[in-house]
Amino acid sequence: MGYAFVCENGSVVLWGLMDKTEETRVLSFIDGFAVRPKTLRGGLALNLGFGGSEPQTSGGLSVSEVLTYCHIPTLPEEYRVAVPESRVHRNTVFLRSYGEDEKLAVSFAIAQSVKLQWHEEHFLKSVERIQVVPQMMAMNGKIPWRNHEISASIASVLSKIMDINAVSDIRDVPDYFWKKERWYRLYNRVHQYQEIEQRIELLNQRYFTIKELFTVVSNDREQSQAFRATWIIIVLLIMHATCIIIREVIEHKSL
């Protein structure tokens, strides 16, 4: 029997839907209730099934992750001894029970990982546009961006940093475990297996690097504008002094 868990962050975690047609049908049904179907449909989806399946993608920016799972009681005796409790190892989730609670505990961690992967993919998309900035500065000494474009880019980077660290629930422990404490340990194992904290720190460092780049560009633009304004003032002073001299010469001749 298959399961589908829809999480608040827009991720959909699917269990046991080995058939791609069935998977697509479930995601299409969920689309009818989604606020932003393009974010939810097929993109933030994970199919857990013994043997796995190919990741499903859809139009736009979408990500997916595929793991396998099995129930420990169904393993041969020698393997059951080696896996005494629920765990995740080598991209396979080992479950002690057949209940929904255990699957949901794993799903919370996987949903956070997939949401983080969406942010990582979004960063790579942003880099494609930004990576030309140092090249243009090296070749031309300037970039053909206006001040409001640079400010908007800095604001966008700060917004992403805020979303990853404060707005989204990637780092939060779901409230579910206040009532289901017995499954927190499994959730934490999967959370650590996905290296979520390390990936967040790395993504933060990358965004701060981009922010520093835009700060340098902004400061350079401000200095250029200040330099231009200084020369305009100098030229105006020279013109003013020239006019005074001409006036004095004319007045002197008239005397």
C-alpha positions, 0 to 999 in steps of 0.5 A: 500500500502506498502513502503520500504525505503533503508537508507545509513547506510544499514538499510531497513525500510518496511511499511505495508508488512504484508506477510512474503513472500512479505517481503522476496521478497522485501528484495531479490530484494534490495539485487541485488543493495547492496554492502554487501548483507549479512549486508542488507538482512533481518538483518537491517530491520524493518516492520511497520504494523498495528498488526506487524509481527515477526522479520525477521533474516538471516544468520550472525549477523543481527538484526530487530525491529518491530513496529505497526502504524496507521493513526490518521484519521481512529481512533474513535472520542474519540481516535483522541482527545487523539492523536492530532498530530503525535507521537510514544507511546507504540511501535505504531506510530500514523500518521496524513497523508498518505504521504511518507514524514511523513513515511520517517521522522519516517524511518530515526529515526528507521533506526538509532535505528536498526543500533545501535542495530546492534552495540549492538549485535556485542558487545555481540558477542565480549563479548562471546570471551572476558569474558574468559580473566579475568577468565584465568588471575585469574586461571593461572595468564596469558592469552595465547594471543600473543602481536599482538593479544592483540594490534589487540583487542585494535585496534578493540575496538577503531575502534568500538568506532570511528565507533559509534561516528564519522563514522556512521550517528547514531547521525547525523540529516539527511540532508532531514530535511533541506528541510522538516523542518515540519517533524523534530519534529516527527523524533526527537520524534521517535529518543528520544523514541528509547533512541538512545543517552542513548544507545550510551553512555551505549555502549561507556561505555561498550567498554571503559571497554573492552579497559581498560581490554585489556590495563591492559593485555597489561601492564601486558604482558609488565611488564612480558617481562621487568622482563624477560629481566631484569633477562636475563641481570642479568644472562649474567652479572653473566656469564660475571663476572664468565668468568672474574674470571675464566680467572684471576684464570687461568692467576694467576696459569700460573704465 
